[in-house]
Amino acid sequence: MKNINLLGMKLQDRYVRESLMLTDRFIKKGTAHIILYLTTAVLLEAAKNEDEKEWIEAADVTLWGDTEILEAAEITAKGRYYEVKEKEFLNTFLRRMAKIHKSILVLSDTEEHAQELKAELIEMQNGITIVGTMTIQDIVGSQEKVINEINIIAPTVIMVRMPFPMQQKWLINSRKYMNAGIWIGMPEDFSCISKKEMPVEKVGKRILNVLFSRKVNKYKK
């Protein structure tokens, strides 16, 4: 593990092997442990929001969704670059869950997004046990109902993809009541599988990476 500081956030960089060892412990403990996939877009937004910054820092494990984060943290090991680029943690984690027949619940902000995430997970790993999909349409009105339904299903893992501010608000009051071992949170811009990007998407990504690099360099001064 290597302690790093990005945009004022104190985080840890771990090889996949170490992160997986932690997830094995989390599964056995039962209380929802938080694993977050971070992208450059997420970090840029969190740098402007102290509450979100603290929430990210408090996560049990943080994973990188973009190799640019490694570059910003001055982590040059080729092995780490490969792990992030190929989404090695997620691939290996899903393979393990399929092997030991642990249940996965898919959660998102809309049913369409939940089904999209489910399809990507199945494409990544055949044989995984997805016990259902759930949505958070109205955080205030549906939170207790969603928690009750989650606890009835009692999944080992909750896989989530939706805006981080929504995840943060929802988890603050619900984490201690959820009967699940692991919450893997992904931002809405994170894709589990490699997709062909449109030219406009590539340009947008380049601009975002330039902004991220400039912001990181500013913090370093």
CYANA upper distance limits for C-alpha pairs under 8 A (distance plus 0.5 A):
  1 MET  CA     12 GLN  CA      6.84
  1 MET  CA     13 ASP  CA      6.09
  1 MET  CA     14 ARG  CA      5.16
  1 MET  CA     15 TYR  CA      7.72
  1 MET  CA     18 GLU  CA      8.29
  2 LYS  CA     12 GLN  CA      6.02
  2 LYS  CA     13 ASP  CA      5.57
  2 LYS  CA     14 ARG  CA      7.07
  3 ASN  CA     10 LYS  CA      7.65
  3 ASN  CA     11 LEU  CA      6.44
  3 ASN  CA     12 GLN  CA      5.07
  3 ASN  CA     13 ASP  CA      6.88
  4 ILE  CA     10 LYS  CA      6.48
  4 ILE  CA     11 LEU  CA      5.85
  4 ILE  CA     12 GLN  CA      6.29
  4 ILE  CA     13 ASP  CA      7.49
  4 ILE  CA     73 ALA  CA      6.94
  5 ASN  CA      9 MET  CA      5.85
  5 ASN  CA     10 LYS  CA      5.21
  5 ASN  CA     11 LEU  CA      6.58
  5 ASN  CA     73 ALA  CA      7.81
  6 LEU  CA     10 LYS  CA      7.24
  6 LEU  CA     11 LEU  CA      7.92
  6 LEU  CA     72 ALA  CA      8.06
  6 LEU  CA     73 ALA  CA      7.35
  6 LEU  CA    216 VAL  CA      7.15
  6 LEU  CA    219 TYR  CA      8.45
  7 LEU  CA     43 LEU  CA      7.93
  7 LEU  CA     44 LEU  CA      8.25
  7 LEU  CA     47 ALA  CA      6.44
  7 LEU  CA    215 LYS  CA      7.71
  7 LEU  CA    216 VAL  CA      6.26
  7 LEU  CA    219 TYR  CA      6.46
  8 GLY  CA     47 ALA  CA      7.55
  8 GLY  CA    219 TYR  CA      7.75
  9 MET  CA     47 ALA  CA      8.24
  9 MET  CA     53 LYS  CA      7.05
  9 MET  CA     54 GLU  CA      8.41
  9 MET  CA     57 GLU  CA      7.03
 10 LYS  CA     57 GLU  CA      6.65
 11 LEU  CA     57 GLU  CA      6.57
 11 LEU  CA     62 THR  CA      7.87
 12 GLN  CA     61 VAL  CA      8.32
 12 GLN  CA     62 THR  CA      7.48
 13 ASP  CA     62 THR  CA      8.02
 13 ASP  CA     63 LEU  CA      8.11
 14 ARG  CA     18 GLU  CA      6.63
 14 ARG  CA     19 SER  CA      6.75
 15 TYR  CA     19 SER  CA      7.03
 15 TYR  CA     80 ARG  CA      7.05
 15 TYR  CA     83 GLU  CA      8.36
 16 VAL  CA     20 LEU  CA      6.58
 16 VAL  CA     83 GLU  CA      7.55
 16 VAL  CA     88 GLU  CA      7.49
 16 VAL  CA     89 PHE  CA      5.94
 17 ARG  CA     21 MET  CA      6.84
 18 GLU  CA     22 LEU  CA      7.00
 19 SER  CA     23 THR  CA      6.92
 19 SER  CA     61 VAL  CA      7.53
 19 SER  CA     89 PHE  CA      8.25
 20 LEU  CA     24 ASP  CA      6.80
 20 LEU  CA     89 PHE  CA      7.85
 20 LEU  CA     93 PHE  CA      7.57
 21 MET  CA     25 ARG  CA      7.23
 22 LEU  CA     26 PHE  CA      6.81
 23 THR  CA     27 ILE  CA      6.70
 23 THR  CA    182 ILE  CA      8.06
 24 ASP  CA     28 LYS  CA      7.28
 25 ARG  CA     29 LYS  CA      6.99
 26 PHE  CA     30 GLY  CA      7.24
 26 PHE  CA     31 THR  CA      8.09
 26 PHE  CA     32 ALA  CA      8.27
 26 PHE  CA     33 HIS  CA      6.80
 26 PHE  CA    181 GLY  CA      6.32
 26 PHE  CA    182 ILE  CA      7.03
 27 ILE  CA    156 THR  CA      7.27
 27 ILE  CA    181 GLY  CA      5.22
 27 ILE  CA    182 ILE  CA      7.06
 28 LYS  CA    181 GLY  CA      7.72
 29 LYS  CA    181 GLY  CA      7.19
 30 GLY  CA    179 ASN  CA      7.30
 30 GLY  CA    180 ALA  CA      6.32
 30 GLY  CA    181 GLY  CA      4.90
 30 GLY  CA    182 ILE  CA      8.47
 31 THR  CA    176 LYS  CA      7.55
 31 THR  CA    178 MET  CA      7.69
 31 THR  CA    179 ASN  CA      7.04
 31 THR  CA    180 ALA  CA      6.53
 31 THR  CA    181 GLY  CA      5.78
 31 THR  CA    182 ILE  CA      8.07
 32 ALA  CA    175 ARG  CA      6.76
 32 ALA  CA    176 LYS  CA      7.75
 32 ALA  CA    178 MET  CA      7.05
 32 ALA  CA    179 ASN  CA      7.52
 32 ALA  CA    180 ALA  CA      5.69
 32 ALA  CA    181 GLY  CA      5.12
 32 ALA  CA    182 ILE  CA      5.38
 32 ALA  CA    183 TRP  CA      6.51
 33 HIS  CA     59 ALA  CA      8.32
 33 HIS  CA     60 ASP  CA      6.70
 33 HIS  CA    181 GLY  CA      6.71
 33 HIS  CA    182 ILE  CA      5.32
 33 HIS  CA    183 TRP  CA      6.43
 34 ILE  CA     59 ALA  CA      5.83
 34 ILE  CA     60 ASP  CA      5.80
 34 ILE  CA     61 VAL  CA      7.17
 34 ILE  CA    182 ILE  CA      6.66
 34 ILE  CA    183 TRP  CA      5.46
 34 ILE  CA    184 ILE  CA      6.72
 34 ILE  CA    185 GLY  CA      7.88
 35 ILE  CA     59 ALA  CA      6.64
 35 ILE  CA     60 ASP  CA      6.37
 35 ILE  CA     61 VAL  CA      5.22
 35 ILE  CA     62 THR  CA      6.27
 35 ILE  CA     63 LEU  CA      7.95
 35 ILE  CA    182 ILE  CA      7.74
 35 ILE  CA    183 TRP  CA      6.51
 35 ILE  CA    184 ILE  CA      5.24
 35 ILE  CA    185 GLY  CA      6.64
 36 LEU  CA     56 ILE  CA      8.05
 36 LEU  CA     59 ALA  CA      7.28
 36 LEU  CA     61 VAL  CA      6.94
 36 LEU  CA     62 THR  CA      5.43
 36 LEU  CA     63 LEU  CA      6.54
 36 LEU  CA    184 ILE  CA      6.30
 36 LEU  CA    185 GLY  CA      5.27
 36 LEU  CA    186 MET  CA      6.70
 37 TYR  CA     62 THR  CA      6.49
 37 TYR  CA     63 LEU  CA      5.16
 37 TYR  CA     64 TRP  CA      6.10
 37 TYR  CA     65 GLY  CA      6.33
 37 TYR  CA    184 ILE  CA      8.08
 37 TYR  CA    185 GLY  CA      6.69
 37 TYR  CA    186 MET  CA      5.62
 37 TYR  CA    187 PRO  CA      7.59
 38 LEU  CA     42 VAL  CA      6.54
 38 LEU  CA     43 LEU  CA      7.35
 38 LEU  CA     62 THR  CA      7.38
 38 LEU  CA     63 LEU  CA      6.49
 38 LEU  CA     64 TRP  CA      5.56
 38 LEU  CA     65 GLY  CA      5.96
 38 LEU  CA     66 ASP  CA      8.23
 38 LEU  CA    186 MET  CA      7.82
 38 LEU  CA    187 PRO  CA      7.82
 39 THR  CA     43 LEU  CA      6.85
 39 THR  CA     64 TRP  CA      6.72
 39 THR  CA     65 GLY  CA      5.37
 39 THR  CA     66 ASP  CA      6.06
 39 THR  CA     69 ILE  CA      8.02
 39 THR  CA    187 PRO  CA      8.20
 39 THR  CA    190 PHE  CA      8.02
 40 THR  CA     44 LEU  CA      6.66
 40 THR  CA     65 GLY  CA      8.40
 40 THR  CA     66 ASP  CA      7.18
 40 THR  CA     68 GLU  CA      7.87
 40 THR  CA     69 ILE  CA      7.17
 40 THR  CA    208 LEU  CA      7.98
 40 THR  CA    209 ASN  CA      7.50
 40 THR  CA    212 PHE  CA      6.84
 41 ALA  CA     45 GLU  CA      6.86
 41 ALA  CA    208 LEU  CA      7.60
 41 ALA  CA    212 PHE  CA      8.35
 42 VAL  CA     46 ALA  CA      6.57
 42 VAL  CA    164 PHE  CA      8.03
 42 VAL  CA    187 PRO  CA      7.80
 43 LEU  CA     47 ALA  CA      6.57
 44 LEU  CA     48 LYS  CA      7.67
 44 LEU  CA    212 PHE  CA      7.10
 44 LEU  CA    215 LYS  CA      8.46
 45 GLU  CA     49 ASN  CA      7.36
 46 ALA  CA     50 GLU  CA      7.54
 46 ALA  CA     52 GLU  CA      5.96
 46 ALA  CA     53 LYS  CA      5.57
 47 ALA  CA     53 LYS  CA      6.94
 49 ASN  CA     53 LYS  CA      6.60
 50 GLU  CA     54 GLU  CA      6.63
 51 ASP  CA     55 TRP  CA      6.71
 52 GLU  CA     56 ILE  CA      6.68
 52 GLU  CA    165 PRO  CA      7.51
 52 GLU  CA    168 GLN  CA      7.66
 53 LYS  CA     57 GLU  CA      6.74
 54 GLU  CA     58 ALA  CA      6.64
 55 TRP  CA     59 ALA  CA      7.10
 55 TRP  CA    168 GLN  CA      7.51
 56 ILE  CA     62 THR  CA      8.35
 64 TRP  CA     69 ILE  CA      7.23
 64 TRP  CA     70 LEU  CA      8.35
 64 TRP  CA     84 VAL  CA      6.79
 65 GLY  CA     84 VAL  CA      7.11
 65 GLY  CA     85 LYS  CA      8.40
 65 GLY  CA     87 LYS  CA      8.19
 65 GLY  CA    190 PHE  CA      7.38
 66 ASP  CA     70 LEU  CA      8.23
 66 ASP  CA     84 VAL  CA      7.30
 66 ASP  CA     85 LYS  CA      7.61
 67 THR  CA     71 GLU  CA      7.24
 67 THR  CA     81 TYR  CA      6.80
 67 THR  CA     84 VAL  CA      6.56
 67 THR  CA     85 LYS  CA      6.71
 68 GLU  CA     72 ALA  CA      6.70
 68 GLU  CA    209 ASN  CA      7.64
 69 ILE  CA     73 ALA  CA      6.68
 70 LEU  CA     74 GLU  CA      6.63
 70 LEU  CA     75 ILE  CA      5.63
 70 LEU  CA     76 THR  CA      7.71
 70 LEU  CA     81 TYR  CA      7.76
 71 GLU  CA     75 ILE  CA      6.40
 71 GLU  CA     76 THR  CA      7.42
 72 ALA  CA    213 SER  CA      7.24
 72 ALA  CA    216 VAL  CA      7.16
 75 ILE  CA     80 ARG  CA      8.33
 76 THR  CA     80 ARG  CA      8.16
 76 THR  CA     81 TYR  CA      7.92
 77 ALA  CA     81 TYR  CA      7.04
 78 LYS  CA     82 TYR  CA      6.72
 79 GLY  CA     83 GLU  CA      6.75
 80 ARG  CA     84 VAL  CA      6.75
 81 TYR  CA     85 LYS  CA      6.55
 82 TYR  CA     86 GLU  CA      6.39
 82 TYR  CA     88 GLU  CA      8.34
 83 GLU  CA     87 LYS  CA      6.35
 83 GLU  CA     88 GLU  CA      5.30
 83 GLU  CA     89 PHE  CA      7.60
 84 VAL  CA     88 GLU  CA      6.96
 84 VAL  CA     89 PHE  CA      8.42
 87 LYS  CA     91 ASN  CA      6.79
 87 LYS  CA    192 CYS  CA      8.14
 88 GLU  CA     92 THR  CA      6.51
 89 PHE  CA     93 PHE  CA      6.36
 90 LEU  CA     94 LEU  CA      6.54
 90 LEU  CA    192 CYS  CA      8.43
 91 ASN  CA     95 ARG  CA      6.73
 91 ASN  CA    124 MET  CA      7.33
 91 ASN  CA    125 GLN  CA      7.90
 92 THR  CA     96 ARG  CA      6.71
 93 PHE  CA     97 MET  CA      6.75
 94 LEU  CA     98 ALA  CA      6.67
 94 LEU  CA    124 MET  CA      8.41
 94 LEU  CA    125 GLN  CA      6.82
 94 LEU  CA    128 ILE  CA      7.48
 95 ARG  CA     99 LYS  CA      6.73
 95 ARG  CA    125 GLN  CA      6.79
 95 ARG  CA    128 ILE  CA      8.18
 96 ARG  CA    100 ILE  CA      6.75
 97 MET  CA    101 HIS  CA      6.21
 97 MET  CA    102 LYS  CA      5.61
 97 MET  CA    103 SER  CA      8.00
 97 MET  CA    128 ILE  CA      7.04
 97 MET  CA    129 THR  CA      8.43
 98 ALA  CA    102 LYS  CA      7.11
 98 ALA  CA    125 GLN  CA      8.20
 98 ALA  CA    126 ASN  CA      8.19
 98 ALA  CA    127 GLY  CA      6.05
 98 ALA  CA    128 ILE  CA      4.89
 98 ALA  CA    129 THR  CA      7.18
101 HIS  CA    128 ILE  CA      7.60
101 HIS  CA    129 THR  CA      6.99
102 LYS  CA    128 ILE  CA      8.33
102 LYS  CA    129 THR  CA      7.06
102 LYS  CA    155 PRO  CA      8.27
102 LYS  CA    156 THR  CA      6.48
102 LYS  CA    157 VAL  CA      8.24
103 SER  CA    128 ILE  CA      8.14
103 SER  CA    129 THR  CA      5.55
103 SER  CA    130 ILE  CA      6.41
103 SER  CA    131 VAL  CA      6.71
103 SER  CA    155 PRO  CA      5.63
103 SER  CA    156 THR  CA      5.74
103 SER  CA    157 VAL  CA      6.88
104 ILE  CA    128 ILE  CA      8.24
104 ILE  CA    129 THR  CA      6.49
104 ILE  CA    130 ILE  CA      5.18
104 ILE  CA    131 VAL  CA      6.44
104 ILE  CA    132 GLY  CA      8.19
104 ILE  CA    155 PRO  CA      6.11
104 ILE  CA    156 THR  CA      6.61
104 ILE  CA    157 VAL  CA      5.28
104 ILE  CA    158 ILE  CA      6.23
104 ILE  CA    159 MET  CA      7.35
105 LEU  CA    130 ILE  CA      6.27
105 LEU  CA    131 VAL  CA      6.09
105 LEU  CA    132 GLY  CA      5.90
105 LEU  CA    133 THR  CA      6.49
105 LEU  CA    134 MET  CA      8.14
105 LEU  CA    155 PRO  CA      6.50
105 LEU  CA    157 VAL  CA      6.78
105 LEU  CA    158 ILE  CA      5.29
105 LEU  CA    159 MET  CA      6.62
106 VAL  CA    114 ALA  CA      6.72
106 VAL  CA    117 LEU  CA      7.80
106 VAL  CA    118 LYS  CA      6.94
106 VAL  CA    130 ILE  CA      7.81
106 VAL  CA    132 GLY  CA      6.83
106 VAL  CA    133 THR  CA      5.14
106 VAL  CA    134 MET  CA      6.77
106 VAL  CA    158 ILE  CA      6.42
106 VAL  CA    159 MET  CA      5.43
106 VAL  CA    160 VAL  CA      6.55
107 LEU  CA    114 ALA  CA      6.36
107 LEU  CA    133 THR  CA      6.28
107 LEU  CA    134 MET  CA      5.36
107 LEU  CA    135 THR  CA      6.09
107 LEU  CA    136 ILE  CA      8.09
107 LEU  CA    158 ILE  CA      7.32
107 LEU  CA    159 MET  CA      6.58
107 LEU  CA    160 VAL  CA      5.31
107 LEU  CA    161 ARG  CA      7.39
108 SER  CA    113 HIS  CA      6.59
108 SER  CA    114 ALA  CA      5.49
108 SER  CA    134 MET  CA      7.10
108 SER  CA    135 THR  CA      5.48
108 SER  CA    136 ILE  CA      6.75
108 SER  CA    160 VAL  CA      6.17
108 SER  CA    161 ARG  CA      5.94
108 SER  CA    162 MET  CA      6.07
109 ASP  CA    113 HIS  CA      7.35
109 ASP  CA    114 ALA  CA      7.85
109 ASP  CA    135 THR  CA      5.61
109 ASP  CA    136 ILE  CA      5.19
109 ASP  CA    137 GLN  CA      6.23
109 ASP  CA    161 ARG  CA      8.35
109 ASP  CA    162 MET  CA      6.43
110 THR  CA    114 ALA  CA      6.71
110 THR  CA    135 THR  CA      5.76
110 THR  CA    136 ILE  CA      7.12
110 THR  CA    137 GLN  CA      6.88
111 GLU  CA    115 GLN  CA      6.60
111 GLU  CA    133 THR  CA      8.09
111 GLU  CA    134 MET  CA      7.55
111 GLU  CA    135 THR  CA      6.34
112 GLU  CA    116 GLU  CA      6.77
113 HIS  CA    117 LEU  CA      6.75
113 HIS  CA    161 ARG  CA      8.32
114 ALA  CA    118 LYS  CA      6.68
114 ALA  CA    133 THR  CA      6.62
114 ALA  CA    134 MET  CA      7.47
114 ALA  CA    135 THR  CA      7.46
114 ALA  CA    161 ARG  CA      8.21
115 GLN  CA    119 ALA  CA      6.64
115 GLN  CA    133 THR  CA      7.67
116 GLU  CA    120 GLU  CA      6.86
117 LEU  CA    121 LEU  CA      6.75
117 LEU  CA    161 ARG  CA      7.73
117 LEU  CA    192 CYS  CA      8.39
118 LYS  CA    122 ILE  CA      6.77
118 LYS  CA    130 ILE  CA      8.32
118 LYS  CA    133 THR  CA      8.21
119 ALA  CA    123 GLU  CA      6.65
120 GLU  CA    124 MET  CA      6.69
120 GLU  CA    192 CYS  CA      6.66
120 GLU  CA    193 ILE  CA      6.88
121 LEU  CA    125 GLN  CA      6.77
121 LEU  CA    192 CYS  CA      7.53
122 ILE  CA    126 ASN  CA      6.08
122 ILE  CA    127 GLY  CA      8.14
122 ILE  CA    128 ILE  CA      7.40
123 GLU  CA    193 ILE  CA      8.43
124 MET  CA    192 CYS  CA      8.15
124 MET  CA    193 ILE  CA      7.42
131 VAL  CA    153 ILE  CA      8.16
131 VAL  CA    155 PRO  CA      7.99
134 MET  CA    146 VAL  CA      8.25
136 ILE  CA    142 SER  CA      7.50
136 ILE  CA    143 GLN  CA      8.11
136 ILE  CA    146 VAL  CA      8.17
137 GLN  CA    142 SER  CA      7.91
138 ASP  CA    142 SER  CA      6.15
138 ASP  CA    143 GLN  CA      8.14
139 ILE  CA    143 GLN  CA      5.96
139 ILE  CA    170 TRP  CA      7.11
142 SER  CA    146 VAL  CA      6.51
143 GLN  CA    147 ILE  CA      6.69
143 GLN  CA    170 TRP  CA      7.92
143 GLN  CA    174 SER  CA      8.22
144 GLU  CA    148 ASN  CA      6.68
145 LYS  CA    149 GLU  CA      6.73
146 VAL  CA    150 ILE  CA      6.59
147 ILE  CA    151 ASN  CA      6.66
147 ILE  CA    174 SER  CA      7.57
147 ILE  CA    177 TYR  CA      7.74
147 ILE  CA    178 MET  CA      6.70
148 ASN  CA    152 ILE  CA      6.76
149 GLU  CA    153 ILE  CA      6.87
150 ILE  CA    154 ALA  CA      6.32
150 ILE  CA    155 PRO  CA      7.71
150 ILE  CA    178 MET  CA      7.45
150 ILE  CA    179 ASN  CA      7.55
151 ASN  CA    155 PRO  CA      8.27
151 ASN  CA    178 MET  CA      6.63
151 ASN  CA    179 ASN  CA      5.57
151 ASN  CA    180 ALA  CA      8.11
154 ALA  CA    179 ASN  CA      5.96
154 ALA  CA    180 ALA  CA      6.41
155 PRO  CA    179 ASN  CA      7.85
155 PRO  CA    180 ALA  CA      6.02
155 PRO  CA    181 GLY  CA      8.19
156 THR  CA    180 ALA  CA      5.63
156 THR  CA    181 GLY  CA      5.66
156 THR  CA    182 ILE  CA      7.06
157 VAL  CA    180 ALA  CA      6.58
157 VAL  CA    181 GLY  CA      6.41
157 VAL  CA    182 ILE  CA      5.31
157 VAL  CA    183 TRP  CA      6.50
157 VAL  CA    184 ILE  CA      7.94
158 ILE  CA    180 ALA  CA      7.63
158 ILE  CA    182 ILE  CA      6.72
158 ILE  CA    183 TRP  CA      5.35
158 ILE  CA    184 ILE  CA      6.74
159 MET  CA    183 TRP  CA      6.68
159 MET  CA    184 ILE  CA      5.54
159 MET  CA    185 GLY  CA      6.89
159 MET  CA    186 MET  CA      8.44
160 VAL  CA    183 TRP  CA      7.77
160 VAL  CA    184 ILE  CA      6.50
160 VAL  CA    185 GLY  CA      5.32
160 VAL  CA    186 MET  CA      6.39
161 ARG  CA    185 GLY  CA      6.51
161 ARG  CA    186 MET  CA      5.07
161 ARG  CA    187 PRO  CA      5.95
161 ARG  CA    188 GLU  CA      6.08
161 ARG  CA    190 PHE  CA      8.26
162 MET  CA    166 MET  CA      7.56
162 MET  CA    167 GLN  CA      7.42
162 MET  CA    185 GLY  CA      8.40
162 MET  CA    186 MET  CA      7.13
162 MET  CA    187 PRO  CA      5.76
162 MET  CA    188 GLU  CA      5.14
163 PRO  CA    167 GLN  CA      7.02
163 PRO  CA    187 PRO  CA      5.74
163 PRO  CA    188 GLU  CA      5.83
164 PHE  CA    168 GLN  CA      6.51
164 PHE  CA    186 MET  CA      8.22
164 PHE  CA    187 PRO  CA      6.24
164 PHE  CA    188 GLU  CA      8.39
165 PRO  CA    169 LYS  CA      6.73
166 MET  CA    170 TRP  CA      6.63
167 GLN  CA    171 LEU  CA      6.50
167 GLN  CA    185 GLY  CA      8.10
168 GLN  CA    172 ILE  CA      6.68
169 LYS  CA    173 ASN  CA      8.08
170 TRP  CA    174 SER  CA      6.92
171 LEU  CA    175 ARG  CA      5.61
174 SER  CA    178 MET  CA      6.91
186 MET  CA    190 PHE  CA      6.70
191 SER  CA    195 LYS  CA      8.32
197 GLU  CA    201 GLU  CA      6.36
197 GLU  CA    202 LYS  CA      6.77
198 MET  CA    202 LYS  CA      6.92
199 PRO  CA    203 VAL  CA      6.82
200 VAL  CA    204 GLY  CA      6.66
201 GLU  CA    205 LYS  CA      6.60
202 LYS  CA    206 ARG  CA      6.75
203 VAL  CA    207 ILE  CA      6.79
204 GLY  CA    208 LEU  CA      6.67
205 LYS  CA    209 ASN  CA      6.63
206 ARG  CA    210 VAL  CA      6.73
207 ILE  CA    211 LEU  CA      6.79
208 LEU  CA    212 PHE  CA      6.62
209 ASN  CA    213 SER  CA      6.55
210 VAL  CA    214 ARG  CA      6.68
211 LEU  CA    215 LYS  CA      6.60
212 PHE  CA    216 VAL  CA      6.64
213 SER  CA    217 ASN  CA      6.67
214 ARG  CA    218 LYS  CA      6.65
215 LYS  CA    219 TYR  CA      6.93
216 VAL  CA    220 LYS  CA      6.87
217 ASN  CA    221 LYS  CA      7.07
